[in-house]
Amino acid sequence: MRLSKERVRHMAEALVARLVQEGHVSLTGTPKALVEALDQAVTDELSIEDRLNGEVRQLLKAYEREIEAGQVDYQKMFTMIKQKLVRERGIIL
C-alpha cells in the first residue's frame, strides 16, 4: 500500500471532522464509527492495486530469462501488463 495505515486513519479522521464541522453530514452515531468505515473503505481500495501489482509480478516471471538477458525492459513490461489488466477489469486506480 502506498500510504501507511496510520496515514489512512489520519486522513479518515480529518475528513470526518471537516464534513461534520462544515455541516455536510449529520451523524446519528459516533464519529468513530464513520471514521472506521471510511478507513476500511480506503484501505480496501488501496489493496486492490497491491493485489494487481502482485499479479503482474507473477505474470512477469514467465519472462524472467528475457528480462535478465536485457531483451525486455521489466518496468515497461510491468506498466503495459498492468494497464491491460486495468482496462480488461474496469479497475479505476
TORFI-229158 format. One record per residue (C-alpha): residue in one letter; residue number from 1; z, x, y. Coordinates in nm, 2 decimals. Each point is the difference from the previous one (the first is absolute). Layout:
<rs>
<aa = A, i = NUM, w = Z, u = X, v = Y>
...
</rs>
This chain:
<rs>
<aa = M, i = 1, w = 0.00, u = 0.00, v = 0.00>
<aa = R, i = 2, w = -0.09, u = 0.14, v = 0.34>
<aa = L, i = 3, w = 0.32, u = -0.14, v = 0.16>
<aa = S, i = 4, w = 0.35, u = 0.07, v = -0.13>
<aa = K, i = 5, w = 0.20, u = -0.30, v = -0.11>
<aa = E, i = 6, w = 0.24, u = 0.07, v = 0.29>
<aa = R, i = 7, w = -0.29, u = -0.02, v = 0.24>
<aa = V, i = 8, w = -0.13, u = -0.33, v = -0.14>
<aa = R, i = 9, w = 0.36, u = -0.14, v = 0.01>
<aa = H, i = 10, w = 0.04, u = 0.11, v = 0.36>
<aa = M, i = 11, w = -0.34, u = -0.16, v = 0.10>
<aa = A, i = 12, w = 0.10, u = -0.33, v = -0.17>
<aa = E, i = 13, w = 0.33, u = -0.01, v = 0.18>
<aa = A, i = 14, w = -0.16, u = 0.08, v = 0.34>
<aa = L, i = 15, w = -0.27, u = -0.26, v = -0.06>
<aa = V, i = 16, w = 0.24, u = -0.28, v = -0.09>
<aa = A, i = 17, w = 0.23, u = 0.09, v = 0.29>
<aa = R, i = 18, w = -0.29, u = -0.02, v = 0.24>
<aa = L, i = 19, w = -0.14, u = -0.32, v = -0.14>
<aa = V, i = 20, w = 0.34, u = -0.17, v = 0.03>
<aa = Q, i = 21, w = 0.07, u = 0.15, v = 0.34>
<aa = E, i = 22, w = -0.34, u = -0.12, v = 0.14>
<aa = G, i = 23, w = 0.04, u = -0.34, v = -0.15>
<aa = H, i = 24, w = -0.30, u = 0.02, v = -0.23>
<aa = V, i = 25, w = 0.21, u = -0.09, v = -0.31>
<aa = S, i = 26, w = 0.30, u = -0.22, v = -0.04>
<aa = L, i = 27, w = 0.21, u = 0.10, v = -0.30>
<aa = T, i = 28, w = 0.19, u = -0.25, v = -0.21>
<aa = G, i = 29, w = 0.14, u = 0.28, v = -0.22>
<aa = T, i = 30, w = 0.12, u = 0.34, v = 0.08>
<aa = P, i = 31, w = -0.23, u = 0.26, v = 0.16>
<aa = K, i = 32, w = 0.09, u = 0.23, v = -0.30>
<aa = A, i = 33, w = -0.19, u = -0.23, v = -0.24>
<aa = L, i = 34, w = -0.31, u = 0.01, v = 0.21>
<aa = V, i = 35, w = 0.03, u = 0.38, v = 0.04>
<aa = E, i = 36, w = 0.02, u = 0.03, v = -0.38>
<aa = A, i = 37, w = -0.30, u = -0.22, v = -0.06>
<aa = L, i = 38, w = -0.21, u = 0.18, v = 0.26>
<aa = D, i = 39, w = 0.11, u = 0.34, v = -0.14>
<aa = Q, i = 40, w = -0.10, u = -0.11, v = -0.35>
<aa = A, i = 41, w = -0.34, u = -0.13, v = 0.12>
<aa = V, i = 42, w = -0.08, u = 0.32, v = 0.19>
<aa = T, i = 43, w = 0.11, u = 0.21, v = -0.30>
<aa = D, i = 44, w = -0.21, u = -0.20, v = -0.24>
<aa = E, i = 45, w = -0.31, u = 0.03, v = 0.22>
<aa = L, i = 46, w = 0.05, u = 0.38, v = 0.04>
<aa = S, i = 47, w = 0.04, u = 0.04, v = -0.37>
<aa = I, i = 48, w = -0.35, u = -0.15, v = -0.06>
<aa = E, i = 49, w = -0.16, u = 0.30, v = 0.16>
<aa = D, i = 50, w = 0.23, u = 0.24, v = -0.20>
<aa = R, i = 51, w = -0.11, u = -0.17, v = -0.33>
<aa = L, i = 52, w = -0.36, u = 0.02, v = 0.11>
<aa = N, i = 53, w = 0.03, u = 0.37, v = 0.08>
<aa = G, i = 54, w = 0.15, u = 0.06, v = -0.35>
<aa = E, i = 55, w = -0.29, u = -0.19, v = -0.16>
<aa = V, i = 56, w = -0.26, u = 0.21, v = 0.19>
<aa = R, i = 57, w = 0.18, u = 0.32, v = -0.10>
<aa = Q, i = 58, w = -0.02, u = -0.12, v = -0.37>
<aa = L, i = 59, w = -0.38, u = -0.07, v = 0.04>
<aa = L, i = 60, w = -0.06, u = 0.34, v = 0.15>
<aa = K, i = 61, w = 0.15, u = 0.17, v = -0.30>
<aa = A, i = 62, w = -0.34, u = -0.07, v = -0.17>
<aa = Y, i = 63, w = -0.16, u = 0.23, v = 0.25>
<aa = E, i = 64, w = 0.25, u = 0.29, v = -0.02>
<aa = R, i = 65, w = -0.25, u = 0.25, v = -0.12>
<aa = E, i = 66, w = -0.25, u = -0.07, v = 0.27>
<aa = I, i = 67, w = 0.27, u = 0.01, v = 0.26>
<aa = E, i = 68, w = 0.14, u = 0.33, v = -0.12>
<aa = A, i = 69, w = -0.35, u = 0.14, v = -0.01>
<aa = G, i = 70, w = -0.05, u = -0.10, v = 0.36>
<aa = Q, i = 71, w = -0.29, u = -0.24, v = -0.09>
<aa = V, i = 72, w = 0.20, u = -0.30, v = 0.13>
<aa = D, i = 73, w = 0.23, u = -0.02, v = 0.31>
<aa = Y, i = 74, w = 0.32, u = -0.16, v = -0.11>
<aa = Q, i = 75, w = 0.10, u = -0.15, v = 0.33>
<aa = K, i = 76, w = -0.35, u = -0.14, v = 0.06>
<aa = M, i = 77, w = -0.01, u = -0.15, v = -0.35>
<aa = F, i = 78, w = 0.35, u = -0.14, v = 0.04>
<aa = T, i = 79, w = -0.10, u = -0.18, v = 0.32>
<aa = M, i = 80, w = -0.32, u = -0.13, v = -0.15>
<aa = I, i = 81, w = 0.17, u = -0.14, v = -0.31>
<aa = K, i = 82, w = 0.29, u = -0.15, v = 0.20>
<aa = Q, i = 83, w = -0.24, u = -0.17, v = 0.24>
<aa = K, i = 84, w = -0.20, u = -0.14, v = -0.29>
<aa = L, i = 85, w = 0.32, u = -0.14, v = -0.16>
<aa = V, i = 86, w = 0.12, u = -0.15, v = 0.33>
<aa = R, i = 87, w = -0.33, u = -0.18, v = 0.05>
<aa = E, i = 88, w = -0.02, u = -0.12, v = -0.36>
<aa = R, i = 89, w = 0.35, u = -0.14, v = 0.00>
<aa = G, i = 90, w = 0.01, u = -0.13, v = 0.36>
<aa = I, i = 91, w = 0.30, u = 0.21, v = 0.09>
<aa = I, i = 92, w = 0.09, u = 0.04, v = 0.36>
<aa = L, i = 93, w = 0.16, u = 0.33, v = 0.09>
</rs>
